[in-house]
Amino acid sequence: MKKRNSALLMVTLSAVMLSACSTGQNTANDNSNAAAGGVTTIEFWAAPNPTQQAYWQEMAKAYEATNDKVKINVSAIKESPTSEASIQSAIAAKSAPTISENINRGFAAQLADSEALVPLDTISGFSDIVSARDMTKTLEPWKFADGHQYVLPIYSNPMLFGWRLDTLKELGYDAPPKTYSEVLEVTSKLKAKYGDKKYLWAKPDLADPTAWKRWFDFYMLYDAASGGNKFIEGSSFTGDEKAGTEVLSFVDDIRKEKGILSRQVTDPFETGTGIFTDIGPWTFSMWDQKYPNLKYNETYALSMPPVPDDVDPAQSKTFADTKGLVIYASATKAQQQAAVDFIKWVYSDAANDAKWFKDTNLPPARDDLSTNEAFKPILDASPQLKPYAENVPNAVPPMDNAKYNDLQTIIGVEAFNKVVKGEIAPADGWAAMKAALEKALK
Amino acid sequence: MEQRNNKLGWLFTSPYLIYSVVFFFVPLIWTFFLSITDWNMIKPKFNFVGISNFADALQSPNVHAAFWNTYRFMLIFVPLVTVLAIGVAVLVHGLSRFKGLFLIGFFLPYLSSGVVSALIVKGLLSYTSPINTALRGMGIDIDWLGTPFTALFIVGLILAWKFTGYYALIITSGLESIDKEVYEAAAIDGVKDGQRFWRITLPLLYPSLYTTLILAFGVTFGIFTEVYQLTGGGPGNATNTWQMEIFKQAFSNLQSGYASAVALLASVATFISIFIIRKLLEVWGKRNGWV
């Protein structure tokens, strides 16, 4: 009896363990419940915020009204612990959706590297989306090192710098400075007038090595200084040493002027502790609620990142905070095609992009955002969005390397954070960072 | 009869057995399996990489930081929480009324969310907070979360605040179990008031203290929420912990195999450390004749 019980226990244990050790993969053709009764059902995972979820639900409903052969289930990506981890778990558990939004280029590279995504350019109808939406130029930098397009950007925020115009006016300026020496001049005047009451750049993230934080400091400045150099292309370090060292020297110079506050401060720009910070268009709805005193071109102004003195400010580039749609390889061919057809339908009408822009403040990833009449009423009503619309083609998306988290952490740990804290000379920081990046890329 | 008892035994132990299989053995074996592969749970195929994940982890500065930070947290947290818990327990034990109410009051932080307490502390230590503004007025300017020692200390302090009430409950029950006659007998034997705590209370409290110390040492191997919210493991790697490192590798870098190797190393470090600490505590107790 004892032996029988022990054997039973062992068999149960083995079965449970073996089932857990399954790689959990299935092929596209295994997924047979997608088309039932001639209706193809696709699962659409929207970004985990109510506005974007509502937008896609409305689009899905409208499309279903025109096409009774497709059913689209829209739900939000779970964020526990992160949306990336939720997608990873879903793929592992064979419950990945057909299509999802909110995917940045670095995460897409991880997914593509793991063969979890379909190259969009291999699905019929993709090129029609690109031409109908007028996004050829915007899409170009999204091409991956293998020549494929895995992500269709939905929105592209050219990240801008905000300046406290009220403080600048007190210092004798009518507009934000555009070059490094002009910014340093503002910093010294600010410190002379306010001492420790105000700083040029007050932001705790400047000293934080978390990977994504480099998008909103180092990359913004680097893209401007280098004319949009990709920094890392595929698995090669292609950083522009002159531009990179100039960026680090600029930050170091501001620090020497005591213009940086990297301590924990709540809303430093909004409260006036800092007069310069990165700003995305999502900020404005929060300001409407929490800081109604902040008025565009009265209390604050927006500008492209400052550039080194020998660079034309009109040529300034910036980081594109941009996310897009991907289609998963685990979906059936019918589901993949249905997903592309749905997206094609959505983007064939600029009014749908206009609705997106109006609902979310996130600039659609289109070349014609500042010229297409469909967006004019929105830009007229919200003039603070105009500089974002105008600079969509000047925005550089994140790297397409699957190790982007490690790589961007290195930028902070080896160079940027240390320069902010005055722990390393700019040239030494650049050299240490370059060596660490090249080692990590091998 | 024996066979019937045997069946009954299996029946009663089966919930624990099933629980252990599902939530301990399967994840453990799964972790072992992952740790020797490069699988990220997405790839259709995986490669066996042998011990390279372990070798990488052993050379990683982040893992070194997590290892040493655990002991740094111990040095701050364990003495602090032990002294505070004993203090609270002694104070509450001396009360004639409302003992339970006070104990519940001290126990409440244990029930509160680590996220909330960390966010409150973050607000209190903000550069522009009234506390820091007042300190700067006195010429004291400290970057609480940006300086390695203060960042470690702040996290240790939050944990001590959280666990003091819980450990005080255990110590209070230990105090309650000491017979008053022991003190009376000691008084007759000439033990002075100042010696009572060291000569009578502490030795008789040893079993409760042993429990709280082991629990407190164990806490330092599982620190996550407070660090995640307050410092993200920084500045530099000054507050990086085992759990923080596992989280970053598994959920930010999506390196499940490597994260599993780090998790196993953390388990080994925890097991060996707790084993040594237990032995030291037992030797300490025996040397003093407390056990």
Interface residues (C-beta under 8 A of the other chain):
Chain A: M1 K2 N5 L9 T12 L13 V16 M17 A20 C21 T23 G24 Q25 P81 T82 E84 A85 Q88 S89 I91 A92 Q110 L111 S114 E115 A116 D196 P204 A207 D208 P209 T210 A211 L261 S262 R263 Q264 V265 T266 P268 T271 T273 K403 N405 D406 V413
Chain B: Q3 N6 W10 L17 V21 V22 F25 V26 I29 W30 F33 W39 N40 M41 I42 K43 P44 K45 F46 K122 G123 L125 S126 Y127 T128 R136 D143 W144 L145 G146 G232 G234 P235 G236 F247 A250 F251 S252 N253 L254
